[in-house]
Amino acid sequence: MTTASNREVHRWRAFTVLAVAYFMTIVDLTIVNVALPTIGRKLHFTESNLQWVVTAYGLTFGGFLLLGGRAADLLGRRRIMMVGLALFTTASLGAGLATSAGFLIAMRALQGLGAAVVLPAALSIVTNLFTEGADRNRALGAWGAIGGTAATIGLISGGLVTRYIGWQYIFFLNVPIGATALLLARRIVPESRLEGIRRRFDPLGAITVTGGLLALVYAISNAPQAGWSSVRTVALFAASAALLVAFLVIESRVEEPLMPLRIFRMRTVAAANAAGLLLGGSFFAFVFVGTLYMQQVLGYSALQTGVAWLTTSLTSVALVGVSQKLVTRISPAPVMAVGMTVIGAGILWATQVSAHGHFWPSLVGPFFVVGAGGAFSFVPISIGGLTGVAEHETGLASGLLNTSQQLGGAIGVAIASTVAATHLKTLLANGEQTGVALTGGFQWAFWVSGAIALLAPATIALILRGNRRSQVEDAVPALGVGTSN
């Protein structure tokens, strides 16, 4: 075997280890959802506290992604990834052993912190393992497909494990997988270390952005329960805004910023982050609302619901290769614009669901279309968010991209929940039956989620407006697009 062949095999082995770590962190966003009723009964949760099993993970995950990405750039990406993976694995063990509500919530928060460290570091290593162009696009295409399917796999596996083994094993299964990934990472994954770069920290930037993101995610996640106009929600939004404005001021003045604002001058990176925000706000809200519709209206079990979502996941996986090739041949922006349009169309198709619907006539079409759109969205967004970024800032760009998607997901789910609940109350007050009222609320939520997706093409075009073709190509030299001159 040639040296080049050995190097290629080694790169993909390293990618596999990193992908396993990534897969675990995304699966844990949803795997707990279907087990919540069982966990609530076993650990004597109050109704108001049960949501924290999910919220605690999402809060620290979304809040620390940016900081985790920059720490990876400054301290060594493999080292930081392994620290995060060790924390995630240990917290998973603690969550499985939990005998009280408070302890489980604390372990979920630590899991989220570990995931926030693992994810940007791992993606940054992937970016540096593969040369810009077709090779990197293939890797990032596979990475995007993993992100697009992991949430659905979480629903399926959560239902299976809870039903046949026990809710604790939702967390215990992470322990051998995480421990194996740790052992293999040290042997297979190369360290990605910056040489000759001053490793100065930006403590004020770190404090303000992390505090601002934590306050924002918490406010958004709890607004449907507390009320969007409640004193607590308004105060949290105000605090978040103040902290994030302070962060931007600090970053524009400090010598070595945590997040150099010049990164947004790269139009493709800016467009990918904007699209990522809207992708999270539409796709994850669609999964959330669609799951509630199947369980609360159609009477599906958790396992049946997860299996139904395979339509979306398998469609995405099947089209990943096509999406990656299109991005390589054209550029990320037009592909992600088309993908988001297809997602929006699929979600709007779902507005026709009825209180007496069935999977094949009512849902298989929308699920298939959204899955196709997902392939043409997750892949170009993953590639575009890292295209043209300097090696010493890939961790930052990874953290930023994932922060955009997680914030979008939190915002989209919160808005969809509020719209559905508000319309449900109106219909019930007008004397509608529960099933009809629930369906009406979910239909409105689908309308809003679809509209969020359809904002993406115009947003992408606005960000890239005024760019000549040559300027775009200079910003994304990796895509191998030939000039016409």
C-alpha positions, 0 to 999 in steps of 0.5 A: 500500500502506498504512503498516500493510501495509508494517509487516506485510510488513517484520515478516515479512521480518525474521522470515524472516531470524531463522528462517533463523538459528534453523533453521541452529543446530537443524539442526547438532544432528543433521546431523553424526550420519549423517556420523560414520563418514565423518568418523571415517575421513577425520580418523582419529578414535579410537572414543572421540573421535568422539562429541565431534563431536556432544558439543562442539556440544551442550555449548557450546550448552546451557551458554551459552544463558542467558548469551547470552539475558541478553547480548542483553537488555543489549547489544542483541538484533540486535547480539548475534545478529549477533555469534553468527551471525558466530561460527557462520558462521566456525566452520562454515567452519573445521569444513569445512576441518578436517584433524585431529580436534582442530581439528574438535572445537574448531570444533564447540564454537565453532559451539555457542557461536555458536548459543547466542548467536543463538538466544535473541537471535533469539527475543527479537527475534521476541517484540518484533516482534509484539504480544502476542495472535494476531499473536505467537502466529502467529509463535511457532507458526511458530517452534515448527514450525521447531524441531520439524522442523529436527532431522529435516531435519538427518538428511535433508540430512546423508545427502544431502550426505555421500553425494553431495557430501562431509562437508565440505559439511555445514559449508560450506553454512552459510557462504553462508547465514550470510553472507547472513543477516548482510547481510540482518539489518543491513538488515531486522531492527530493533535491539531496544534497551533504553532507560533500563535500567541495564546492570549485569552479574552476573559471579558469576552468569554464571560459576556458571550457565555453569559449572554448565550446562557441567558438567551437560551434559557429565556427562549426555552422557558418563554412558552411556560413563563409567558413571553411578556412575563417579567422574568422573560423580559428581564432575561432577554434584556440581560442577554442583549446587554451582555451580547452588546458588551461582548461585541464592543469588547471584541471590537477593541481587545487586542486578541479577541475571542471572536474576531469580528472580521470572520463575518466579512467572509460572505459565505461564512456569514450566509451559512450561519444565517441559514444555520439559524433558520435551519434550526428554527424550522427543521427542529421545530418541525420534528418537535411538532410532528412528534407531538402530532403523531403521539397526541393526535394519531396515538403513536407510541414513542417507538412508532414515532421514531420509526416514522421519522426514518422516512426523513433520515433515510432520504437525507442520507441517500441524497448526501452524496448528490448534495456534496457534489453540487456544492463542489461544482457550484458553491454552498450558497445556491445549494443551501438556498434550494435546500431551505426552500425544499424544507419550507415546502415540505413543512407547508405540505404538512399543514394539511394533516387532519385529526383523523389522518394516517401516516401514508396519506398525510405524512409520508410526502412531507417527511420525504420532502423535508428529508430531501431538503435536509440533505441540501441544507445541512451539507452546504451549511456545514461546508459553507460555515468553514470555507475560507476560514484560516486554520487557527480559527476553525474551532471558532468557526465550528463553534459559531456555526453550531451555536447558530443552529442550536439557537435557531432550534431553541427559538423555533421550538419555543415559537412553534410551542407558543403558536400551537398552545395559543391556537389550541386554547382558542379552539377549545374555547370555541367548543372544538373537540380535543383532537381537532383543536390539537391538530389546528394548533399543530397546523398553525405551528407548521405554517410558522415553521415553514415560513421560517425556512422560506426566509432563508433564500432571501436572507442568503441573497441579501448577505451575498448581494453586491458580490461579483462572482470573482469576489465569491470565488476568492472567499471560497477558493476550496470549491474548485470553481473555474473562472470564465475568464 
